[in-house]
Amino acid sequence: MMQETSSDEIVQPANASGWDDGGIYKQMHFHTWTSLTPQVGNLWNSLYAGVINANRVISQLQADKILWPAAVTKAALAGEIRAARALYYWLICDNYGDAPLDTSMSTELKAATPGKDIYNFLVSELTEVIPSLSEDNSALMYGRFNKWAAKALLANIYLNAPVYSGDVKWTDCLAQCNDIIGFQQVFA
């Protein structure tokens, strides 16, 4: 809702009966929303729910409190969850900029982390987990992070690095894209 209604991808005008939901969608489309607009808080809550759940699962994996499938290593499963957490943090950084960054199960309220530090965390996290992720591109990996999904996320982060960090990383973005394209061509 935040990214699409506020762009030219979606327009949600009042319907023929005059229903307009109090003009909420117009606020998004005309960029007149405030911190009180429901979509702003809803997105924040949804993204941090993803982060909290990822932190919980990672913590449980590290403590051997949950089982993982025999066909998947503990490191690979933790890598998938860390990549998913990186996706949530990328969306947080992309939509809000500075935001609390916490990879623990702490209930302590954290201060905002500068967007550049979140960017550095994302690059480091994805670079670290990509080698442990599966290269499988079959139905078994549907809805899960494999190596290629993580590389696509990293490419997007590099593409937007000038916004997040002030650094230009287009060569790094291209390298990730070329890896993905090269793999897809082998199996086409």
Backbone as JSON, one array per atom type, in Angstrom:
{
  "sequence": "MMQETSSDEIVQPANASGWDDGGIYKQMHFHTWTSLTPQVGNLWNSLYAGVINANRVISQLQADKILWPAAVTKAALAGEIRAARALYYWLICDNYGDAPLDTSMSTELKAATPGKDIYNFLVSELTEVIPSLSEDNSALMYGRFNKWAAKALLANIYLNAPVYSGDVKWTDCLAQCNDIIGFQQVFA",
  "N": [[0.83, -1.18, 0.0], [1.9, 1.28, 0.84], [4.07, 1.67, -0.95], [3.03, 1.3, -3.52], [0.48, 2.56, -3.84], [1.25, 5.12, -3.39], [2.65, 5.72, -5.62], [2.67, 5.69, -9.21], [1.55, 3.3, -9.78], [-0.84, 2.3, -8.75], [-4.12, 3.56, -8.57], [-6.68, 4.51, -6.48], [-9.57, 5.44, -6.82], [-12.65, 6.98, -5.67], [-15.51, 4.88, -5.68], [-18.41, 4.18, -7.8], [-20.56, 4.47, -6.06], [-19.73, 6.38, -4.4], [-18.11, 5.72, -2.31], [-15.25, 6.26, -0.42], [-13.59, 5.79, 1.63], [-12.92, 7.66, 3.6], [-10.99, 9.2, 2.37], [-8.45, 8.14, 2.63], [-6.93, 6.71, 0.72], [-6.52, 8.63, -1.2], [-4.84, 10.34, 0.22], [-2.51, 8.79, 0.28], [-1.95, 8.6, -2.46], [-1.63, 11.29, -3.2], [0.51, 11.99, -1.67], [0.17, 13.08, 0.87], [0.1, 11.94, 3.31], [0.43, 11.27, 6.85], [2.15, 10.55, 9.95], [0.07, 9.47, 11.29], [-1.55, 8.24, 9.46], [-3.09, 5.23, 8.66], [-1.8, 3.26, 6.99], [0.94, 3.79, 7.2], [1.72, 3.11, 9.83], [0.79, 0.47, 9.83], [2.39, -0.83, 7.91], [4.93, -0.55, 9.11], [4.5, -2.04, 11.5], [3.96, -4.59, 10.42], [6.35, -5.21, 9.06], [8.24, -5.18, 11.16], [7.17, -7.25, 12.68], [7.85, -9.4, 11.08], [10.68, -9.25, 11.32], [10.98, -9.72, 14.09], [9.91, -12.33, 14.29], [11.73, -13.69, 12.64], [14.1, -13.29, 14.12], [13.39, -14.76, 16.4], [13.13, -17.41, 15.38], [15.73, -17.85, 14.44], [17.14, -17.69, 16.85], [16.02, -19.9, 18.19], [16.87, -21.95, 16.48], [19.65, -21.77, 16.83], [19.82, -22.56, 19.47], [19.09, -25.16, 19.32], [16.39, -25.77, 19.67], [14.39, -26.21, 17.91], [13.55, -28.48, 15.31], [15.07, -29.28, 12.18], [14.56, -30.02, 8.71], [15.84, -33.17, 7.5], [17.03, -33.08, 5.02], [18.07, -30.58, 4.84], [20.63, -28.46, 5.96], [21.45, -27.18, 9.21], [22.82, -24.75, 9.07], [22.12, -23.9, 6.49], [19.33, -23.56, 6.74], [19.24, -21.6, 8.75], [20.52, -19.62, 7.28], [18.58, -19.11, 5.3], [16.56, -17.97, 6.87], [17.88, -15.76, 7.91], [18.3, -14.37, 5.52], [15.65, -13.82, 4.88], [15.05, -12.14, 7.02], [16.75, -10.06, 6.33], [15.43, -9.17, 4.06], [13.11, -8.06, 5.22], [14.35, -6.0, 6.74], [15.46, -4.54, 4.65], [13.16, -3.53, 3.4], [12.22, -1.98, 5.51], [14.31, -0.1, 5.75], [14.15, 1.0, 3.18], [11.62, 2.17, 3.18], [11.49, 3.73, 5.52], [14.01, 4.69, 6.25], [16.25, 5.63, 8.68], [16.12, 3.41, 11.39], [15.3, 1.21, 14.14], [17.7, -1.37, 14.61], [17.91, -4.64, 15.29], [19.09, -7.76, 16.11], [18.59, -9.62, 17.98], [16.8, -11.37, 20.6], [15.91, -9.48, 22.29], [13.81, -7.46, 24.35], [14.08, -4.89, 24.79], [13.67, -1.52, 23.93], [15.12, -0.23, 21.1], [17.31, 2.37, 19.95], [17.1, 4.41, 16.99], [18.85, 3.26, 14.15], [21.25, 4.52, 11.93], [20.43, 4.79, 8.44], [22.54, 4.17, 6.68], [24.07, 2.41, 8.19], [22.27, 0.31, 8.44], [22.14, -0.43, 5.78], [24.82, -1.33, 5.45], [24.74, -3.52, 7.21], [22.87, -5.14, 5.85], [24.22, -5.76, 3.43], [26.46, -7.11, 4.46], [25.22, -9.24, 5.86], [23.79, -10.64, 3.82], [25.91, -11.27, 2.07], [27.32, -12.97, 3.71], [25.52, -15.13, 4.12], [24.8, -16.13, 1.6], [26.6, -18.12, 0.44], [25.79, -20.4, 1.9], [23.27, -20.99, 1.07], [20.82, -22.82, -0.85], [21.2, -23.77, -4.28], [19.14, -24.7, -5.65], [16.4, -24.49, -7.79], [13.84, -25.35, -7.88], [10.41, -26.5, -7.4], [10.48, -27.24, -4.76], [11.79, -25.21, -3.44], [10.03, -23.15, -3.5], [8.77, -20.15, -2.28], [10.81, -19.87, -0.49], [14.06, -18.69, 0.52], [16.5, -19.04, -1.78], [19.83, -19.25, -3.15], [19.72, -17.61, -5.4], [17.55, -15.92, -5.05], [18.45, -14.48, -2.84], [20.67, -13.24, -3.99], [19.35, -11.62, -5.84], [18.01, -9.89, -4.12], [20.25, -8.69, -2.9], [21.35, -7.46, -5.18], [19.39, -5.52, -5.67], [19.66, -3.98, -3.38], [22.28, -3.04, -3.74], [21.81, -1.58, -6.08], [20.33, 0.56, -5.15], [22.13, 1.72, -3.44], [23.31, 4.36, -3.55], [21.27, 5.94, -2.44], [20.85, 4.78, 0.07], [23.39, 4.7, 1.3], [25.1, 6.55, 0.19], [27.08, 5.68, -1.43], [28.16, 4.49, -4.63], [27.28, 1.56, -6.15], [26.97, 0.18, -8.54], [28.45, -1.54, -10.18], [28.79, -3.74, -8.51], [26.11, -4.45, -8.27], [25.55, -5.17, -10.91], [27.23, -7.39, -11.14], [25.97, -9.25, -9.42], [23.52, -9.53, -10.75], [24.41, -10.57, -13.21], [25.41, -13.05, -12.34], [23.0, -14.3, -11.61], [21.61, -14.3, -14.07], [23.4, -15.8, -15.63], [23.26, -18.31, -14.34], [20.57, -18.94, -14.77], [20.52, -19.17, -17.54], [22.0, -21.48, -17.97], [20.26, -23.44, -17.13], [18.09, -23.13, -18.76]],
  "CA": [[0.0, 0.0, 0.0], [2.75, 2.48, 0.94], [4.93, 1.88, -2.11], [2.31, 1.27, -4.79], [-0.56, 3.59, -3.9], [1.9, 6.43, -3.4], [3.33, 5.9, -6.91], [1.71, 5.69, -10.31], [1.17, 1.92, -10.04], [-2.24, 2.07, -8.37], [-4.95, 4.7, -8.18], [-7.9, 3.97, -5.89], [-10.57, 6.52, -6.73], [-13.96, 6.63, -5.1], [-16.29, 4.1, -6.65], [-19.64, 4.82, -8.29], [-21.47, 4.77, -4.94], [-19.16, 7.48, -3.65], [-17.26, 5.21, -1.25], [-13.92, 6.85, -0.54], [-12.87, 5.39, 2.84], [-12.41, 8.84, 4.31], [-9.89, 9.85, 1.63], [-7.14, 7.56, 2.99], [-6.17, 6.34, -0.47], [-6.1, 9.89, -1.82], [-3.66, 10.81, 0.97], [-1.36, 8.02, -0.18], [-1.67, 8.96, -3.85], [-1.18, 12.68, -3.29], [1.66, 12.14, -0.76], [-0.2, 13.96, 1.98], [-0.06, 11.13, 4.52], [1.19, 11.66, 8.04], [2.45, 9.39, 10.79], [-1.21, 8.95, 11.78], [-2.22, 7.5, 8.39], [-2.99, 3.81, 9.05], [-0.86, 2.48, 6.19], [2.31, 4.02, 7.68], [1.91, 2.27, 11.01], [0.54, -0.94, 9.49], [3.59, -1.36, 7.25], [5.96, -0.64, 10.15], [4.19, -3.18, 12.37], [4.08, -5.84, 9.66], [7.76, -5.48, 8.79], [8.91, -5.55, 12.41], [6.7, -8.59, 13.06], [8.72, -10.31, 10.34], [12.0, -9.22, 11.95], [10.89, -10.38, 15.4], [9.75, -13.76, 14.06], [13.02, -14.21, 12.15], [15.02, -13.34, 15.27], [12.95, -15.87, 17.26], [13.47, -18.69, 14.76], [17.2, -17.96, 14.45], [17.51, -17.98, 18.23], [15.62, -21.27, 18.47], [17.77, -22.82, 15.73], [20.96, -21.75, 17.49], [19.7, -23.26, 20.75], [18.6, -26.51, 19.01], [15.04, -25.92, 20.23], [13.5, -26.66, 16.84], [14.17, -29.43, 14.38], [15.09, -28.86, 10.78], [14.45, -31.21, 7.86], [17.09, -33.89, 7.31], [17.63, -32.7, 3.73], [18.55, -29.2, 4.95], [21.53, -28.29, 7.1], [21.09, -26.12, 10.15], [23.39, -23.5, 8.54], [21.32, -23.47, 5.34], [18.05, -23.06, 7.22], [19.51, -20.3, 9.4], [20.8, -18.68, 6.2], [17.31, -18.72, 4.7], [15.84, -17.08, 7.79], [18.63, -14.49, 7.94], [18.01, -13.68, 4.26], [14.28, -13.28, 5.02], [15.15, -10.97, 7.93], [17.36, -8.99, 5.53], [14.35, -8.62, 3.22], [12.31, -7.17, 6.07], [15.12, -4.8, 7.05], [15.59, -3.74, 3.43], [11.91, -2.8, 3.24], [12.2, -0.96, 6.56], [15.26, 0.95, 5.34], [13.65, 1.64, 1.96], [10.42, 2.96, 3.47], [11.59, 4.61, 6.69], [15.37, 5.21, 6.47], [16.78, 5.27, 9.99], [15.17, 2.58, 12.14], [15.99, 0.3, 15.07], [18.26, -2.6, 14.06], [18.12, -5.57, 16.4], [19.13, -9.15, 15.66], [18.48, -10.47, 19.17], [15.44, -11.54, 21.13], [15.75, -8.45, 23.32], [12.55, -6.71, 24.37], [14.47, -3.51, 25.05], [13.44, -0.64, 22.81], [16.39, 0.23, 20.55], [17.33, 3.66, 19.27], [17.19, 4.29, 15.54], [20.15, 3.03, 13.53], [21.29, 5.25, 10.65], [20.17, 3.99, 7.24], [23.8, 3.66, 6.12], [24.45, 1.24, 8.99], [21.36, -0.77, 8.05], [22.64, -0.86, 4.47], [26.03, -2.13, 5.67], [24.28, -4.78, 7.79], [22.23, -5.93, 4.8], [25.26, -6.26, 2.53], [27.24, -8.09, 5.22], [24.36, -10.39, 6.17], [23.54, -11.41, 2.6], [27.19, -11.8, 1.59], [27.69, -14.08, 4.58], [24.63, -16.3, 4.02], [24.63, -16.63, 0.22], [27.26, -19.42, 0.19], [25.12, -21.52, 2.58], [21.93, -21.18, 0.51], [20.67, -23.79, -1.92], [21.1, -23.28, -5.66], [17.95, -25.35, -6.2], [15.41, -23.55, -8.32], [12.67, -26.18, -8.14], [9.21, -26.24, -6.59], [10.85, -27.45, -3.36], [12.26, -23.94, -2.88], [8.99, -22.13, -3.65], [8.5, -19.38, -1.06], [11.99, -19.9, 0.39], [15.22, -18.0, -0.02], [17.64, -19.78, -2.28], [20.97, -18.39, -3.48], [19.37, -16.66, -6.46], [16.68, -14.91, -4.45], [19.3, -13.62, -2.0], [21.47, -12.41, -4.9], [18.45, -10.61, -6.4], [17.84, -8.89, -3.06], [21.52, -7.96, -2.78], [21.45, -6.6, -6.36], [18.49, -4.38, -5.45], [20.29, -3.14, -2.34], [23.4, -2.35, -4.4], [21.24, -0.63, -7.04], [19.88, 1.73, -4.4], [23.17, 2.12, -2.49], [23.5, 5.81, -3.43], [20.24, 6.49, -1.55], [21.0, 4.25, 1.42], [24.72, 4.88, 1.91], [25.88, 7.58, -0.49], [28.07, 5.01, -2.27], [27.67, 3.94, -5.89], [27.63, 0.14, -6.19], [26.35, -0.38, -9.73], [29.26, -2.67, -10.66], [28.43, -4.86, -7.65], [24.75, -4.81, -8.66], [25.65, -5.87, -12.19], [27.84, -8.7, -10.9], [24.93, -10.13, -8.87], [22.56, -9.8, -11.83], [25.05, -11.47, -14.18], [25.42, -14.4, -11.74], [21.64, -14.84, -11.71], [21.32, -14.54, -15.48], [24.25, -16.91, -16.05], [22.7, -19.55, -13.8], [19.29, -19.22, -15.43], [20.78, -19.59, -18.92], [22.48, -22.86, -17.94], [19.13, -24.33, -16.92], [16.96, -22.74, -19.62]],
  "C": [[0.88, 1.25, 0.0], [3.53, 2.72, -0.36], [4.15, 1.98, -3.41], [1.25, 2.35, -4.89], [0.06, 4.98, -3.95], [2.67, 6.67, -4.7], [2.26, 5.96, -8.0], [1.27, 4.26, -10.66], [-0.3, 1.67, -9.78], [-2.91, 3.42, -8.1], [-6.24, 4.09, -7.66], [-8.91, 5.1, -5.72], [-11.84, 6.04, -6.04], [-14.74, 5.85, -6.13], [-17.6, 4.81, -6.96], [-20.6, 5.19, -7.16], [-20.94, 5.91, -4.08], [-18.26, 7.03, -2.51], [-15.82, 5.69, -1.46], [-13.05, 6.52, 0.67], [-12.19, 6.58, 3.52], [-11.25, 9.53, 3.62], [-8.51, 9.28, 1.93], [-6.3, 7.27, 1.75], [-5.72, 7.57, -1.25], [-4.88, 10.46, -1.11], [-2.41, 10.08, 0.48], [-0.97, 8.48, -1.58], [-1.12, 10.38, -3.99], [0.0, 13.0, -2.36], [1.37, 13.13, 0.36], [-0.42, 13.17, 3.27], [0.78, 11.7, 5.65], [1.5, 10.38, 8.83], [1.18, 8.76, 11.35], [-1.99, 8.18, 10.72], [-2.02, 6.0, 8.65], [-1.95, 3.01, 8.28], [0.58, 2.63, 6.69], [2.6, 3.12, 8.87], [1.73, 0.79, 10.71], [1.76, -1.56, 8.82], [4.7, -1.56, 8.27], [5.73, -1.88, 11.03], [4.37, -4.52, 11.66], [5.55, -6.2, 9.43], [8.51, -5.87, 10.07], [8.4, -6.87, 12.96], [7.54, -9.64, 12.34], [10.11, -10.39, 10.94], [11.98, -9.99, 13.27], [10.75, -11.89, 15.23], [11.04, -14.39, 13.54], [14.02, -14.32, 13.29], [14.68, -14.52, 16.19], [13.37, -17.21, 16.68], [14.98, -18.89, 14.74], [17.68, -18.33, 15.85], [17.18, -19.44, 18.59], [16.49, -22.28, 17.71], [19.13, -22.91, 16.42], [20.94, -22.54, 18.79], [19.2, -24.71, 20.56], [17.23, -26.79, 19.62], [14.01, -26.32, 19.18], [14.27, -27.59, 15.93], [14.15, -28.84, 12.98], [15.06, -30.12, 9.93], [15.82, -31.84, 7.62], [17.8, -33.48, 6.02], [18.23, -31.3, 3.75], [19.49, -29.11, 6.15], [21.02, -27.15, 7.98], [21.6, -24.77, 9.62], [22.57, -22.98, 7.36], [19.98, -22.9, 5.77], [18.21, -21.72, 7.93], [19.81, -19.24, 8.35], [19.53, -18.19, 5.52], [16.57, -17.71, 5.57], [16.56, -15.74, 7.88], [18.4, -13.69, 6.66], [16.6, -13.08, 4.3], [14.29, -12.06, 5.93], [15.77, -9.79, 7.18], [16.32, -8.36, 4.61], [13.49, -7.65, 4.01], [13.08, -5.89, 6.38], [15.34, -3.93, 5.82], [14.33, -2.92, 3.21], [11.76, -1.71, 4.3], [13.09, 0.2, 6.16], [14.72, 1.73, 4.14], [12.46, 2.56, 2.24], [10.6, 4.0, 4.57], [12.98, 5.21, 6.9], [15.92, 4.72, 7.79], [15.71, 4.51, 10.77], [15.95, 1.7, 13.1], [16.46, -0.98, 14.36], [18.6, -3.51, 15.22], [18.06, -6.99, 15.86], [19.01, -10.12, 16.84], [17.01, -10.63, 19.54], [15.14, -10.53, 22.23], [14.38, -7.79, 23.21], [12.82, -5.24, 24.66], [14.27, -2.68, 23.78], [14.78, -0.05, 22.35], [16.23, 1.61, 19.92], [17.44, 3.41, 17.76], [18.64, 4.13, 15.11], [20.16, 3.8, 12.22], [21.1, 4.3, 9.45], [21.44, 3.42, 6.63], [24.27, 2.43, 6.88], [23.54, 0.05, 8.69], [21.79, -1.32, 6.69], [23.87, -1.75, 4.64], [25.68, -3.49, 6.28], [23.7, -5.69, 6.71], [23.26, -6.55, 3.86], [26.06, -7.36, 3.24], [26.45, -9.37, 5.45], [24.16, -11.25, 4.93], [24.82, -12.02, 2.04], [27.61, -13.01, 2.41], [26.82, -15.32, 4.36], [24.53, -16.88, 2.62], [25.35, -17.95, -0.01], [26.55, -20.62, 0.83], [23.75, -21.83, 1.98], [21.94, -22.14, -0.67], [20.65, -23.09, -3.28], [19.87, -23.85, -6.35], [16.93, -24.3, -6.6], [14.11, -24.28, -8.63], [11.49, -25.76, -7.25], [9.48, -26.43, -5.11], [11.24, -26.14, -2.68], [11.22, -22.83, -3.0], [8.71, -21.46, -2.31], [9.66, -19.34, -0.09], [13.13, -19.14, -0.29], [16.26, -19.01, -0.48], [18.74, -18.77, -2.63], [20.56, -17.28, -4.44], [18.43, -15.58, -5.94], [17.5, -13.95, -3.6], [20.17, -12.72, -2.88], [20.61, -11.31, -5.54], [18.2, -9.5, -5.38], [19.1, -8.05, -2.91], [21.72, -7.02, -3.97], [20.6, -5.35, -6.18], [19.07, -3.42, -4.41], [21.46, -2.37, -2.93], [22.88, -1.28, -5.37], [20.85, 0.67, -6.35], [20.9, 2.23, -3.38], [23.38, 3.63, -2.43], [22.49, 6.48, -2.49], [20.5, 6.07, -0.12], [22.31, 4.66, 2.09], [25.52, 6.03, 1.32], [26.94, 7.0, -1.4], [27.41, 4.49, -3.54], [28.19, 2.51, -5.99], [27.04, -0.54, -7.43], [27.14, -1.56, -10.29], [28.94, -3.91, -9.83], [27.02, -5.36, -7.98], [24.79, -5.63, -9.95], [26.24, -7.26, -12.01], [26.81, -9.69, -10.35], [23.93, -10.51, -9.95], [23.15, -10.77, -12.86], [25.16, -12.89, -13.64], [24.06, -15.06, -11.89], [21.33, -15.21, -13.15], [22.13, -15.73, -16.0], [23.73, -18.25, -15.57], [21.42, -19.91, -14.54], [19.5, -19.7, -16.86], [21.26, -21.03, -18.99], [21.32, -23.83, -17.86], [17.92, -23.99, -17.77], [16.67, -23.81, -20.65]]
}
